[in-house]
C-alpha cells in the first residue's frame, strides 16, 4: 500500500522483491502496526518526500533472505524479527558519537525514507532489527515496535515520577500505563472530553483516575506524558503538574502550542520532547515486556484495508492499536 500523493488514499501496487545487499535482511511481513506517525506522513504534517512512500514502522516479519555480512550473522532464515522507526544512522555525526543516535543528522526512518511494512515483503538493515520475545502473536507484537518503544522512551524522560498523567489514551498510552503500574506508579488518564469509552479502557489498563483532558486531576502530578498531538494540552498539563514537574511531549508532530503565562512554567517545571528512539530503547523495552507482562490491545485489518485503519485512527475510534495482518501465524 503506497502513498503517491500527500493527502490522498494509499494505493495497492505491485513491486518486485528487492534483493538484500550485505548487512540487509528481506523479511516476509506477518503484521505491521498502524501508527499516528503514519497518519502524519499521509496527511502531510511531516515534510513531503520526492519519492512514493510505503508506510509502516511497526513491522513483524520472518527472515526470507540474508545479505551475508557480520551485521547479519546472528539472523537465520525463518527467524521472527521486528523493524522499528529508526532504520539507519550514519555513526559519524556528533549525536551518533555521543550515544544519541536518535538525533542523528542523517538518520533514515522506516516507512518514510525507507519502504515500510505496509507490504508483503520489506528490506531492512540487520543492525536495526530486533529479535522479538515469545508469548506474543505477530499482531500483538507489532505495537511494541513504536507505540511501545517511543512510549517507553517518553516514560523514562519522566524520571521517577510517581503520580503520572497521560494525555491521549491510545496505542502508546495503553502500553505505558502497564509499565508504570508494574513500576509501582499511579496513572491518571486524560481523554477527549466526553469519551467515556476511552475512560473505561484506561481504567482497565490500571489508571487510578480517568477524566476529560480539560479537567484537573484529583491531585497534582509529578509528570505528564502527552501522546495526543494537541499543542493546547501543554499549558493544561503544566497546570496539572506540581513544582519540579515535567511535561514530556511524546509525538513527532504537534499542533501549535499557545502562549501561556510564565507562572505555569515557574517552580522549576520543565517541558521536554522525545525524538525517535535508540536501539538501546528497543533492547530494554523488549526485555521488559514479558516481565510486566505487557498485553497489547489490537484491532486487526487486512493490508488492503490500510486506508480504513488510518481513518479509524484519525477519527479516534480505536481502543489500543490498529494492526495490518498479512499472514496467519
Secondary structure as a PSIPRED ss2 file (coil, helix, strand):
# PSIPRED VFORMAT (PSIPRED V4.0)

   1 X C   1.000  0.000  0.000
   2 X E   0.000  0.000  1.000
   3 X E   0.000  0.000  1.000
   4 X C   1.000  0.000  0.000
   5 X C   1.000  0.000  0.000
   6 X C   1.000  0.000  0.000
   7 X C   1.000  0.000  0.000
   8 X C   1.000  0.000  0.000
   9 X C   1.000  0.000  0.000
  10 X C   1.000  0.000  0.000
  11 X E   0.000  0.000  1.000
  12 X C   1.000  0.000  0.000
  13 X C   1.000  0.000  0.000
  14 X C   1.000  0.000  0.000
  15 X C   1.000  0.000  0.000
  16 X C   1.000  0.000  0.000
  17 X C   1.000  0.000  0.000
  18 X C   1.000  0.000  0.000
  19 X C   1.000  0.000  0.000
  20 X C   1.000  0.000  0.000
  21 X C   1.000  0.000  0.000
  22 X C   1.000  0.000  0.000
  23 X C   1.000  0.000  0.000
  24 X E   0.000  0.000  1.000
  25 X E   0.000  0.000  1.000
  26 X E   0.000  0.000  1.000
  27 X E   0.000  0.000  1.000
  28 X E   0.000  0.000  1.000
  29 X E   0.000  0.000  1.000
  30 X E   0.000  0.000  1.000
  31 X E   0.000  0.000  1.000
  32 X E   0.000  0.000  1.000
  33 X E   0.000  0.000  1.000
  34 X E   0.000  0.000  1.000
  35 X C   1.000  0.000  0.000
  36 X H   0.000  1.000  0.000
  37 X H   0.000  1.000  0.000
  38 X H   0.000  1.000  0.000
  39 X H   0.000  1.000  0.000
  40 X H   0.000  1.000  0.000
  41 X H   0.000  1.000  0.000
  42 X H   0.000  1.000  0.000
  43 X H   0.000  1.000  0.000
  44 X C   1.000  0.000  0.000
  45 X C   1.000  0.000  0.000
  46 X C   1.000  0.000  0.000
  47 X C   1.000  0.000  0.000
  48 X C   1.000  0.000  0.000
  49 X C   1.000  0.000  0.000
  50 X C   1.000  0.000  0.000
  51 X C   1.000  0.000  0.000
  52 X C   1.000  0.000  0.000
  53 X E   0.000  0.000  1.000
  54 X C   1.000  0.000  0.000
  55 X C   1.000  0.000  0.000
  56 X C   1.000  0.000  0.000
  57 X C   1.000  0.000  0.000
  58 X C   1.000  0.000  0.000
  59 X E   0.000  0.000  1.000
  60 X E   0.000  0.000  1.000
  61 X E   0.000  0.000  1.000
  62 X E   0.000  0.000  1.000
  63 X E   0.000  0.000  1.000
  64 X E   0.000  0.000  1.000
  65 X E   0.000  0.000  1.000
  66 X E   0.000  0.000  1.000
  67 X C   1.000  0.000  0.000
  68 X C   1.000  0.000  0.000
  69 X C   1.000  0.000  0.000
  70 X H   0.000  1.000  0.000
  71 X H   0.000  1.000  0.000
  72 X H   0.000  1.000  0.000
  73 X C   1.000  0.000  0.000
  74 X C   1.000  0.000  0.000
  75 X C   1.000  0.000  0.000
  76 X C   1.000  0.000  0.000
  77 X C   1.000  0.000  0.000
  78 X C   1.000  0.000  0.000
  79 X C   1.000  0.000  0.000
  80 X E   0.000  0.000  1.000
  81 X E   0.000  0.000  1.000
  82 X E   0.000  0.000  1.000
  83 X E   0.000  0.000  1.000
  84 X C   1.000  0.000  0.000
  85 X C   1.000  0.000  0.000
  86 X E   0.000  0.000  1.000
  87 X E   0.000  0.000  1.000
  88 X E   0.000  0.000  1.000
  89 X C   1.000  0.000  0.000
  90 X C   1.000  0.000  0.000
  91 X C   1.000  0.000  0.000
  92 X C   1.000  0.000  0.000
  93 X C   1.000  0.000  0.000
  94 X H   0.000  1.000  0.000
  95 X H   0.000  1.000  0.000
  96 X H   0.000  1.000  0.000
  97 X H   0.000  1.000  0.000
  98 X C   1.000  0.000  0.000
  99 X C   1.000  0.000  0.000
 100 X C   1.000  0.000  0.000
 101 X H   0.000  1.000  0.000
 102 X H   0.000  1.000  0.000
 103 X H   0.000  1.000  0.000
 104 X C   1.000  0.000  0.000
 105 X C   1.000  0.000  0.000
 106 X C   1.000  0.000  0.000
 107 X C   1.000  0.000  0.000
 108 X E   0.000  0.000  1.000
 109 X E   0.000  0.000  1.000
 110 X E   0.000  0.000  1.000
 111 X C   1.000  0.000  0.000
 112 X C   1.000  0.000  0.000
 113 X C   1.000  0.000  0.000
 114 X E   0.000  0.000  1.000
 115 X C   1.000  0.000  0.000
 116 X C   1.000  0.000  0.000
 117 X C   1.000  0.000  0.000
 118 X C   1.000  0.000  0.000
 119 X C   1.000  0.000  0.000
 120 X C   1.000  0.000  0.000
 121 X E   0.000  0.000  1.000
 122 X E   0.000  0.000  1.000
 123 X E   0.000  0.000  1.000
 124 X E   0.000  0.000  1.000
 125 X E   0.000  0.000  1.000
 126 X H   0.000  1.000  0.000
 127 X H   0.000  1.000  0.000
 128 X H   0.000  1.000  0.000
 129 X E   0.000  0.000  1.000
 130 X E   0.000  0.000  1.000
 131 X E   0.000  0.000  1.000
 132 X C   1.000  0.000  0.000
 133 X C   1.000  0.000  0.000
 134 X C   1.000  0.000  0.000
 135 X C   1.000  0.000  0.000
 136 X C   1.000  0.000  0.000
 137 X C   1.000  0.000  0.000
 138 X H   0.000  1.000  0.000
 139 X H   0.000  1.000  0.000
 140 X H   0.000  1.000  0.000
 141 X H   0.000  1.000  0.000
 142 X H   0.000  1.000  0.000
 143 X H   0.000  1.000  0.000
 144 X H   0.000  1.000  0.000
 145 X H   0.000  1.000  0.000
 146 X C   1.000  0.000  0.000
 147 X H   0.000  1.000  0.000
 148 X H   0.000  1.000  0.000
 149 X H   0.000  1.000  0.000
 150 X H   0.000  1.000  0.000
 151 X H   0.000  1.000  0.000
 152 X H   0.000  1.000  0.000
 153 X H   0.000  1.000  0.000
 154 X H   0.000  1.000  0.000
 155 X H   0.000  1.000  0.000
 156 X H   0.000  1.000  0.000
 157 X H   0.000  1.000  0.000
 158 X C   1.000  0.000  0.000
 159 X C   1.000  0.000  0.000
 160 X C   1.000  0.000  0.000
 161 X C   1.000  0.000  0.000
 162 X C   1.000  0.000  0.000
 163 X E   0.000  0.000  1.000
 164 X E   0.000  0.000  1.000
 165 X E   0.000  0.000  1.000
 166 X E   0.000  0.000  1.000
 167 X E   0.000  0.000  1.000
 168 X C   1.000  0.000  0.000
 169 X C   1.000  0.000  0.000
 170 X C   1.000  0.000  0.000
 171 X H   0.000  1.000  0.000
 172 X H   0.000  1.000  0.000
 173 X H   0.000  1.000  0.000
 174 X H   0.000  1.000  0.000
 175 X H   0.000  1.000  0.000
 176 X H   0.000  1.000  0.000
 177 X H   0.000  1.000  0.000
 178 X H   0.000  1.000  0.000
 179 X H   0.000  1.000  0.000
 180 X H   0.000  1.000  0.000
 181 X H   0.000  1.000  0.000
 182 X H   0.000  1.000  0.000
 183 X C   1.000  0.000  0.000
 184 X C   1.000  0.000  0.000
 185 X C   1.000  0.000  0.000
 186 X E   0.000  0.000  1.000
 187 X E   0.000  0.000  1.000
 188 X E   0.000  0.000  1.000
 189 X E   0.000  0.000  1.000
 190 X E   0.000  0.000  1.000
 191 X E   0.000  0.000  1.000
 192 X C   1.000  0.000  0.000
 193 X C   1.000  0.000  0.000
 194 X C   1.000  0.000  0.000
 195 X C   1.000  0.000  0.000
 196 X H   0.000  1.000  0.000
 197 X H   0.000  1.000  0.000
 198 X H   0.000  1.000  0.000
 199 X H   0.000  1.000  0.000
 200 X H   0.000  1.000  0.000
 201 X H   0.000  1.000  0.000
 202 X H   0.000  1.000  0.000
 203 X H   0.000  1.000  0.000
 204 X H   0.000  1.000  0.000
 205 X C   1.000  0.000  0.000
 206 X C   1.000  0.000  0.000
 207 X C   1.000  0.000  0.000
 208 X C   1.000  0.000  0.000
 209 X E   0.000  0.000  1.000
 210 X E   0.000  0.000  1.000
 211 X E   0.000  0.000  1.000
 212 X E   0.000  0.000  1.000
 213 X C   1.000  0.000  0.000
 214 X C   1.000  0.000  0.000
 215 X C   1.000  0.000  0.000
 216 X C   1.000  0.000  0.000
 217 X C   1.000  0.000  0.000
 218 X C   1.000  0.000  0.000
 219 X C   1.000  0.000  0.000
 220 X C   1.000  0.000  0.000
 221 X E   0.000  0.000  1.000
 222 X E   0.000  0.000  1.000
 223 X E   0.000  0.000  1.000
 224 X E   0.000  0.000  1.000
 225 X E   0.000  0.000  1.000
 226 X E   0.000  0.000  1.000
 227 X C   1.000  0.000  0.000
 228 X C   1.000  0.000  0.000
 229 X C   1.000  0.000  0.000
 230 X C   1.000  0.000  0.000
 231 X C   1.000  0.000  0.000
 232 X H   0.000  1.000  0.000
 233 X H   0.000  1.000  0.000
 234 X H   0.000  1.000  0.000
 235 X H   0.000  1.000  0.000
 236 X H   0.000  1.000  0.000
 237 X H   0.000  1.000  0.000
 238 X H   0.000  1.000  0.000
 239 X H   0.000  1.000  0.000
 240 X H   0.000  1.000  0.000
 241 X E   0.000  0.000  1.000
 242 X E   0.000  0.000  1.000
 243 X E   0.000  0.000  1.000
 244 X E   0.000  0.000  1.000
 245 X E   0.000  0.000  1.000
 246 X E   0.000  0.000  1.000
 247 X E   0.000  0.000  1.000
 248 X E   0.000  0.000  1.000
 249 X E   0.000  0.000  1.000
 250 X C   1.000  0.000  0.000
 251 X C   1.000  0.000  0.000
 252 X C   1.000  0.000  0.000
 253 X C   1.000  0.000  0.000
 254 X C   1.000  0.000  0.000
 255 X C   1.000  0.000  0.000
 256 X C   1.000  0.000  0.000
 257 X C   1.000  0.000  0.000
 258 X C   1.000  0.000  0.000
 259 X C   1.000  0.000  0.000
 260 X C   1.000  0.000  0.000
 261 X C   1.000  0.000  0.000
 262 X H   0.000  1.000  0.000
 263 X H   0.000  1.000  0.000
 264 X H   0.000  1.000  0.000
 265 X C   1.000  0.000  0.000
 266 X C   1.000  0.000  0.000
 267 X C   1.000  0.000  0.000
 268 X C   1.000  0.000  0.000
 269 X C   1.000  0.000  0.000
 270 X E   0.000  0.000  1.000
 271 X E   0.000  0.000  1.000
 272 X E   0.000  0.000  1.000
 273 X E   0.000  0.000  1.000
 274 X C   1.000  0.000  0.000
 275 X C   1.000  0.000  0.000
 276 X C   1.000  0.000  0.000
 277 X C   1.000  0.000  0.000
 278 X C   1.000  0.000  0.000
 279 X H   0.000  1.000  0.000
 280 X H   0.000  1.000  0.000
 281 X H   0.000  1.000  0.000
 282 X H   0.000  1.000  0.000
 283 X H   0.000  1.000  0.000
 284 X H   0.000  1.000  0.000
 285 X H   0.000  1.000  0.000
 286 X H   0.000  1.000  0.000
 287 X H   0.000  1.000  0.000
 288 X H   0.000  1.000  0.000
 289 X H   0.000  1.000  0.000
 290 X H   0.000  1.000  0.000
 291 X H   0.000  1.000  0.000
 292 X H   0.000  1.000  0.000
 293 X C   1.000  0.000  0.000
 294 X C   1.000  0.000  0.000
 295 X C   1.000  0.000  0.000
 296 X C   1.000  0.000  0.000
 297 X C   1.000  0.000  0.000
 298 X E   0.000  0.000  1.000
 299 X E   0.000  0.000  1.000
 300 X E   0.000  0.000  1.000
 301 X E   0.000  0.000  1.000
 302 X C   1.000  0.000  0.000
 303 X H   0.000  1.000  0.000
 304 X H   0.000  1.000  0.000
 305 X H   0.000  1.000  0.000
 306 X H   0.000  1.000  0.000
 307 X H   0.000  1.000  0.000
 308 X H   0.000  1.000  0.000
 309 X H   0.000  1.000  0.000
 310 X H   0.000  1.000  0.000
 311 X H   0.000  1.000  0.000
 312 X H   0.000  1.000  0.000
 313 X H   0.000  1.000  0.000
 314 X H   0.000  1.000  0.000
 315 X C   1.000  0.000  0.000
 316 X C   1.000  0.000  0.000
 317 X C   1.000  0.000  0.000
 318 X C   1.000  0.000  0.000
 319 X C   1.000  0.000  0.000
 320 X C   1.000  0.000  0.000
 321 X E   0.000  0.000  1.000
 322 X E   0.000  0.000  1.000
 323 X E   0.000  0.000  1.000
 324 X E   0.000  0.000  1.000
 325 X E   0.000  0.000  1.000
 326 X C   1.000  0.000  0.000
 327 X C   1.000  0.000  0.000
 328 X C   1.000  0.000  0.000
 329 X C   1.000  0.000  0.000
